[in-house]
């Protein structure tokens, strides 16, 4: 399963990337995220692990995620393993003039036998997952724009 969503923000690439990598503050601006607990001390880098609690399908779900790759200000890749499935979320940030195209590619690869058996039913959830990814990206775009406005108004 692979889902790709895009959003354009009026914030510059660096600001959009900084908002996306401000993981401890996700609950403040990503509406579905309720709590984040960073498990690895230090700066955000490959290997950093954290737990994210979010509302999904009307329920609370907590998953452990790992930063698989980070290439400021262009790319952030997160991975997780849950319910017999490997998940990968790749965020990219491409400048488009004074704006930024943010792309999120979400992939799920069933590994365990139980997950492989249920994989054909995953298409039933695709629409809901895609709507959630669109909402997450829209929240991220709003936060990047808020940060950009705060920076430009304080510089004036």
N, C-alpha and C positions, 0 to 999 in steps of 0.2 A: 504494500500500500504506500502510495506517495501522494502528497497533497502540496501544492505550491500556491501561495498567496502573495500579493503585492500591495504596497501602499506608498504613496508619495507624501513626503513631508516638506514643509517650507524651511525646515531647519537644515543647516549644513551637515554634511556627512559626519564630521567629528562629533557634533552635538547629538545626532541620532545614535551613533555608536555608543557614546558615553551613557545615554539613557538606557540603552539595551543592556549594557554591562553593569549597571547600577543595581545588581541583583538584590541586595539587602533592602532596597526601597521599592521593589516591584509591588508589594502589597499596597503601597500608597498610590500607585498610578495604573496598575493592570487590574481591572475590576474583578477578574476571576481568581486572582491570586490572593489568598488570605494570610499566608505566613511563609517566610523564608528563614531557614536556619543554615548558616554557613558552617560546614563541617571541617574545612581546611583553613587553617590560619594563613594570613598573608594576602598578597595581592592576587587578583584574578589571573590565572595562568592555566595552561594545560595541566590537568590532574586535579584542579580545584573541584571539590564536591560540596553539594548543598542539597537540603531537603526543601521541596516546594509543596505547600498545601494549597489546593485550589478546589473550586467548585466545578465538578464535571458531571454531566448527566443527572443533575439534581442532587448529587452527593459530594461529600468532601473526600478528596483523595490526596494522599501524601506519597510522593515519589522522590527517590534520590537521583539527582542529576550530576553529571560530571562535565566539566569543560574539556572537550576533546581537542579543540584548536581555537586559537584566538590570533587574529591578525589586524590590530588596530590601524585605521578605523574602518576596515573593509569587511571583516568576517568574524563571526562567532559561531562555533559549533558545539552543541550540547548533546550528550548521549544519556540514555537510561536503559535499564533492563527491568521490566515489570511484566508479571503475568505471562511469563514464557516468551516475551517479545523484546527484541532489541529496538530501541527508538533512537532516532537521530533528528535533530532540529538544526538546520543551517540557516543562520541569519546573514544576509549580505546587505551592504550599504554602498550604493553607487551614486556618485554625484551626477546631477543633471542640472547644470547651470548653478543657480543659487539654491536649488532644491535637492532632495535625496530620494532615490528609489530604494525602498526597503523591501527585500524579498525574504520570505520564510518558506523553506522547503522542509516538510515534515515527512519522515519515513518510518514505517514500522515493518520489521522483518520477524515473522514468527520463527522461533527456534525450538521451543519445547513441542513435544507431540501434541499436547492439548491445544496449544496456540495454533499449530498448523491445522488441526482438525476444525477449529473455529474460524480460521482465516476466511473461508468463503462467506461467512456471515458479516465480516467487517464492513462490507459495502453498505450495510444498513446504517452504519454509524458515520459514514464518510461525510454526509451533509452536515451533521451536527458538529463533527470535528472541524470541518472547514469553516463553519460559522464562528466557532470559538477562536480559531487561528486568526480569522479576519478581525474579530473583536480585539484580540490581544495586540495585533499589529496597529489597529486604529488607536488603542490606548497608548501605545508606545509613540506613535506619531504625535499625538496631542501633548505628551510629556516633553518630547524633543522640541516641539514648537513653543511650549511654555518656557523651557529653559533658554531657548534662543531669544525669545522676547525679553526675558529677564536680563540676559547678557547685553542685548542691544539697547535696552532702556537705561541700564545702569552706566553704560558707556557714553550715553548722550549727555 
